[in-house]
């Protein structure tokens, strides 16, 4: 009986030991070879450099030409704006102490709102009469003058600003017998005397910006003539002050 009990205990102990060994074998992971485990890659550390760096760029021929143009300073600036205008002008002046009125047209190109360049022409409205040119007869003075002008413009964008025009060219004056109605000069064959002259006329204007495309000038100028020779007339008879009003329409 004792021998049977000892065999049973040995069997139970052996069975338990085998069971524990099998559990240990299932739970423990198999060791991996060290050569197959991937190693983390270390990123190289970059030290930040706060030292300022100079970067050189090679400019093209086009850029160099543009820089040279910008270095040149001119009266018209960088040509960032241009426009044009047409104008109607009326001016009052004197000839041999007689008052008369001239009507004229002007047209020009404005560069960068600082300089105007153009042409102008003015004609005499024949109202002045003289009785000492042709014995016993009354004569009218006819003629006009015109040429090119330059006009300096200051503070063009202001409502009221100033301009300084100067013009030069040639003109013609002539005495003509008055018609029988005693109000208008006679035909060309009734000419008594005439002459051609040169002139220069500087002036000053007060200009008002009435609207975006309309301006009004009030001005004064002095006319200087040369080579004017008419009978019974002084050579500087037309060298007089002009008081005028000009109506300008255009893009300013």
C-alpha positions, 0 to 999 in steps of 0.5 A: 500500500505504501509503495502505491502511494509513493508512485502516485506522489511521484507521478503527480510531482512529475506532471506538475513540473512538466506543465510548468516547463511548457508554460515557461517555453510559450511565454518567453520570446525567442532571443533575436540576433543582435545583428538584425536589430535596426539601429536608429540613424543619428541626424547630423546637427547643424549649427546656426550661423548668425553671421550676415552673408553677402549674396552677389547677383549678376545684373543683366544688360537691361538692368544696367541700362535702366540704372544708367537712365535713372541716374540722369536727372532731367527737368521732365523727371522720369517721364512718368506722365504726359498729356496734351491740351488745346486752348483758346486765348483772348488778349488785350494790348495796345498799338500806337496808343490804340487799344485792340484785342487779339484772338488766338489758339494754342496747342501743346504737349505736357511732360510730367506736369512740369513742362509744356511744349507747343505752338501758338498763333494770335490774330488782330481783331481789326478795331483800331483805326488811324487817320495819320497814315494815309492822307485824308483816309482812315486805315485799320491795322491788320496782322498777327503773329505766332510760333513755338512756346515753352511753359514751365509749370509749378505745382500743377496738381494744386487748385491754383498754381503758376506757369511761366510761358515764353514764346517766339516766332514771326508775325506780320502787320499791315495798314489797310484802308477802311471800307466805305461802311467805315467799320471794316478794313478793305480788300487786300489791294487796299493795303497801304503798308505792311511788314514782317517782324520777329518776336519774343514774348515771356509771360506769367500765368495764374492757372486755376484747375476748374475741372479735371480736363479744364483749366483757366489762365489769367496772365500778363506778358511782354512782347518784344519785336524786331525788324518792324518798319511801317510808315509813320510808325515807331519800330517798337510800337508793337512792343507792349504788355498783353493782358489775357485769358486762356481756356485750356481743355485736355489731359493734364 
